[in-house]
Each structure stands twice: as C-alpha cells, then as structure tokens.
C-alpha cells in the first residue's frame, strides 16, 4: 500500500525553495534545496526527502506530528542529536547503546 501512496504523491525534483513556507505532507522532494524556509509537517500524509539540502530553515510540527513529538518528550527522551540513539533504539525495539559518563 505504501508504494501506491508514493506513486500518487506530488513530486518536486531539483528545485530550490527560497524564503517560503512549505507544507511537506503528501509531497516527495528529490535533490531539492531549501534556503531560509519554514517547513511544516502535520503527519497528514507520506513525505519523501531524497538527497535534499537545508540552509537556515525552521520546522513547524502540527497535528499528529506535534502530538508524536510531545509524546517522545513526555517519555523523557530528548530530540537533541546526542540523545537520538535512545529513542531510535526504542522505536526499533533494540537496546540503546550505553552513554559515556
């Protein structure tokens, strides 16, 4: 079913988005560049990002996406890069690697 949903997705390839608000739900981006954009994700549909670059962008999470982030935080899990292995391990059902310190 996921393959069928991906085929129906709007697709942008090799596009540069500058100084824009971009809602990413239901869109596949291939080798796109986002510069100074406000990207919004609400988990309202699948998203594809392949080989994209981001410069000075911000993310806004709404609806179910915001709820998921709130849930992760409520579990005491950080979204900081140095801590992501903990929640990634939880999602994958694997033991988190030990942390130094």
QUIRA-V36280 format. One record per residue. RES is the residue in one letter. PHI is phi as a letter, one per 20 degrees, with the letter a starting at -180 (none if undefined). D_FIRST is the distance of its C-alpha to the first C-alpha in whole Angstrom. Layout:
BEGIN
((RES/PHI/D_FIRST) (RES/PHI/D_FIRST))
END
This chain:
BEGIN
((X/none/0) (X/f/4) (X/f/5) (X/f/5) (X/f/6) (X/f/9) (X/f/10) (X/e/11) (X/f/13) (X/f/17) (X/c/18) (X/c/22) (X/c/23) (X/l/27) (X/d/28) (X/d/30) (X/d/30) (X/c/33) (X/l/35) (X/c/32) (X/e/29) (X/c/26) (X/e/23) (X/e/20) (X/g/17) (X/m/14) (X/c/16) (X/d/16) (X/d/20) (X/c/21) (X/l/25) (X/e/26) (X/d/29) (X/d/29) (X/c/33) (X/l/34) (X/d/31) (X/d/30) (X/e/26) (X/d/24) (X/c/21) (X/d/20) (X/m/17) (X/e/16) (X/a/13) (X/f/12) (X/c/14) (X/c/15) (X/c/19) (X/c/20) (X/m/24) (X/e/25) (X/c/28) (X/c/30) (X/c/33) (X/l/35) (X/d/32) (X/c/31) (X/d/28) (X/c/28) (X/d/25) (X/c/25) (X/l/23) (X/g/21) (X/f/21) (X/f/25) (X/f/24) (X/f/23) (X/f/25) (X/f/28) (X/f/27) (X/g/27) (X/f/30) (X/f/32) (X/e/31) (X/m/33) (X/d/31) (X/e/32) (X/d/30) (X/f/33) (X/g/32) (X/f/34) (X/d/33) (X/f/29) (X/g/29) (X/f/30) (X/f/27) (X/f/24) (X/f/26) (X/f/25) (X/f/22) (X/e/21) (X/m/24) (X/d/26) (X/f/30) (X/f/31) (X/f/34) (X/f/37) (X/e/38) (X/f/42) (X/o/44))
END
